């Protein structure tokens, strides 16, 4: 599967997942959810053998997930603070 909004690698027993939508503060989207589902299934298959730990990070200056795409989750009001 070609990942659209996440980067994924395994090195020395560490799986690194990078949420890769910095232009949207790494907000979850349907495409990112599909990427994460694929990654989680792969991690389950490799747990304990190739993968000992998982690091989740985000691309860009903000880093981690800020929010989900409001229209996709049906939110009516969103407040973002720094």
C-alpha positions, -999 to +999 in steps of 0.1 A: +000+000+000+012+035-009+009+056+023-005+091+016-003+110+049+020+090+072+056+078+071+066+045+086+098+027+092+113+000+115+149+001+126+166-017+155+133-028+169+118+007+169+088+014+147+086+051+139+053+066+126+053+102+114+020+119+107+028+138+076+003+166+070+022+196+084+001+220+063-029+210+083-011+206+117-012+169+111-050+168+116-065+134+110-083+128+077-099+097+062-067+091+042-045+093+073-068+069+091-065+044+063-027+048+065-027+043+102-050+012+099-025-003+075+004+005+097-013-009+128-020-042+110+016-044+099+028-037+135+005-064+149+021-089+125+056-079+135+051-073+173+077-089+195+098-101+166+109-071+146+091-044+167+098-038+203+086-002+206+066+024+187+073+061+184+046+084+170+055+119+160+043+146+136+059+164+107+065+201+107+069+228+134+037+219+152+043+181+154+015+160+168-022+158+158-041+189+165-076+179+155-096+159+130-110+174+098-142+189+112-164+181+081-153+145+082-162+140+118-193+161+118-182+187+143-203+218+147-180+240+168-142+239+170-120+260+193-083+260+186-059+275+212-022+278+213 
